Amino acid sequence: MDYNAIDANTFTLYVSRHLATDKKNRLGTIFVNPGGPGGSAVDYAQAATQVVSEAITSRYDILGFDPRGVGKSQPTRCLTDKEEDNYITADTTVITKNDLNLILAQAKYFAAACARNAGPKIGHYGSVEAAKDMELLRGLLKEPKLNYLGKSYGTFLGTLYAALFPTKVGRLVLDGAIDPNATNAQQNLIQAVGFETALIDYTKKNKNYSQQEIVDFLNTLHAKPLVLPNGRKLTPSIAIIAIASTLYDNSTGWPNLTNALTAAIKNGDARPLISLADDYNSRDANGHYTNENDIAQVISCSDLTENRTMAQMNADGAKMKKLAPVFGPYLTYAGLACKYWKQKPSAKPAMKKIKTTPIIVIGVTKDPATPYAWAKTLATIFTGSTLITFNGEGHTGHNRGNKCVDLIVDNYFLTGKAGPSASCSS
């Protein structure tokens, strides 16, 4: 449980491995992580043939482990299904003092519930511990170096590993990069702007709804949510989650967004937007959630300190609303529960300059969730890294149908040569 104080407390982690098909020419193992935090790397590895090319699955074992509390690795829940519904549905738009008091109460309740349900493990779900677990697993597998493909949050885990164990880094691909030194406030701001930029791009190319029309719609929901016959409400928070979920992939997400907005704005039908939010939140038709929402916040609060005063958060919120009228108000208080967390985050290693074997960082110029600026920053942190720029929309660049990006990644894993920085267009 605690690498700094070894005792009888442990975690049991679930691991899955897709074996290389060409065993005579096997090159080793690639660890994978799909992001989140809270995404199941076990599921990702089991879908190896859809995650990497046949050239890679023939020569490498593809391995995923669910980090502490994730998926099949002793999953932890903070809230019941009913509490989860209330927590996610709660309108986080703050206009009045009463609005603020409501989200403060929810944040405090969530933090207390997580501490109560996790017990002594509450301080040990962080990414520093996950990176150390990954090193332990590498040793158990007798792999001389760690090869790794991390997407989104998975880039943060990979960066931490490299900072902790630089001499053990093999072939590392970090796609949809996160700036490992960004504060909670900085992450919220740049993500709000990233999603807003993607939404503006959507409105320009689709011409169905303007940014202002969407803002007006959210304001209407704040005053009067749409209600389904079963009592479920479409609040601004649910609508924002639904909208954000469609911006990850412009090819399928944008048409879904148009249909859902049309249903809600023109016909008063909340079902398509609620359905999109349910899919994103891993809520099934019976109202049951996986633990993905809870563990995502648990890991985030284990990684990042929220030391701002409410006055500072309010001031940051005003800036965010100006820069991102749709997403700024929603993300202003994202991570508020971390302010009331019961354990301090684990100490992170310095991540200013990391010297390893050549690695690849991939950034998408219009990525809404992990903005391109983060990829450029991460590439400067890794000495001698290769930056692959994907000029396009959507989240992450590898395995999204772009031959340029995919061939560079394949060649790197097969030869170990990262090559020069390059730009690929959609």
Secondary structure, 3 states (H helix, E strand, C coil): CCCCCCCCCCCCCCEEEECCCCHHHCCEEEEEECCCCCCCHHHHHHCHHHHCCHHHHHHEEEEEECCCCCCCCCCCCCCCHHHHHHHHHCCCCCCCHHHHHHHHHHHHHHHHHHHHHHHHHHHCCCHHHHHHHHHHHHHHCCCCCEEEEEECHHHHHHHHHHHHCHHHEEEEEEECCCCCCCCHHHHHHHHHHHHHHHHHHHHHHHCCCCHHHHHHHHHHHHHCCEECCCCCEECHHHHHHHHHHHCCCHHHHHHHHHHHHHHHHHHCCCHHHHHHHHHHHCECCCCCECCHHHHHHHHHHHHCCCCCCHHHHHHHHHHHHHHCCCCHHHHCCCCHHHHHCCCCCCCCCCCCCECCCCCEEEEEEECCCCCHHHHHHHHHHECCCEEEEEEEECCCCCCCCCHHHHHHHHHHHHHCCCCCCEEEEC
